[in-house]
Amino acid sequence: MLRLIAFAGLAITALGSAPALAQNATFYTVSYFEAGPILAKTAAVALRAYRTDAHKDAFSLEVFQRIDRPNQFVVLGAWTDQKAFEAHAAGETSKKLNAKLETMLAAPVDIRRLAGLD
């Protein structure tokens, strides 16, 4: 199942509209969220609000929802550096999202981090 989510994330990355990711960012994150099936709409609203609030911290932040499994989401983030991501992760925006999703998640959040390659 994780392979299907990872493949979907890669397909979204390849087809998504985030061309700014490769320009000035040096640290990237890919987070996979899976909400309970009946909570997909509520989780989508929470993640959209997070995307709006987090744009002040991130170089680029995009949220995608799977079409065939609407309770699965991918958040692609680009940060100026690892410190910027860590500051965001410890900040109010992340805490607010975690509090909202705490009872909705069907599985633990899977976060992948990658430093930019020069």
Steps between C-alpha positions, in 0.01 A plus 500: 500500500783739583642431153173607342501821701866563416432436132204737509719759668765462233241525224356811658849645534569434135165637388443760771527874465791578731778619266639729769615200702825467308600866499610634840403238756762273652284277722192302394234301684238254384235412758238231454174520697224242514178595673216270588279443193202696633724789611651576158310826452582626848869413456503673160366821656764485775781444248381784276499734799850377588620569145371855520654563843833330424581701187658768718758246625559282194666586173229290336231276647246294306229262625367222277210261555475163328209461262447127544548513881389844613608435859870498397701820464851606406656828615807614303707767670806694391691695761793739479695267731454235767487761777203670332315166490584421862381844611176445310456149644531641852276798424133575554387408146628142532368463853155613387498247213619217725226578751233495227623177340575317825171311515451473122811308397470135404879456501802692627621788284788398274747786444794475260772765501755575230773758492547668163766363270743743343 
